């Protein structure tokens, strides 16, 4: 059945819980798959191992090259 992968920076337990619950609900609505057959896994990547535009997430200038400014 459906498998959803979410890759993000580390967050709180509540954020992780919601990142598992909300996609599950959406997949259920769209596909009709039974809730217990929908798998969501959340992979957390530390900011120092995440880069956008060649700049690490821990870099003070991360916003500009990653277009988050």
N, C-alpha and C positions, 0 to 999 in steps of 0.2 A: 504494500500500500504506500501512500505518499510519505516521502522523507523530505524534511525541510532543514536546510543548513543556514545558520545565522552566524556570521563572523563579525565580531565587534571588539571594541576596547573593553577592558574589565569594568564591571559595574557592580551594583549592590545585588544582594539576593533577590530583592523585590523586582529590580529591573530584569534580571535573568528569568524570574518566574513569569513576568509579563511577556518577555520575548519568546517564551515557550507557549503560553496560553493564547495569545492573540493570533499568531499564524495558524495554530491548531483550529481555532474557531473559523478562520477564513477558509482554510482548506476544506473543512467540513461543509461550509455553506456552498462553496464552489463545486466540489466533487461529490458530496454526499457520502464520503467515506466515513465509516464508523470512527468515533473519537479514539477508541482504543487501538486503532490500526494506523493512526497518524503519528509519525515520529518526528520530533524536533530536537536537534542538538545544537547547542550554543557553544561556539568555540571563541574563547577570549584570547586576543593577541595583545600583549603589552605594548604601550605606545612606543617604547624604545625598539620594538621589532616591527613597527608599522610605518610605512613611508608612502607619501603621495607627492608627486612632482619631484621625486628624488630627495625629499626632505623627511627626516624622521619625525614622528608625532611628538617627540619630546623637545624638538628644536624650537626655540623662542620665535623664530620666523616661520613656523609651520603654516600659519593661516594664509599668507600671501601665495606661496607656490602651489598650495593645495586648493586654492580658490575658496577658502573658507573665510576670507576677509570680507 
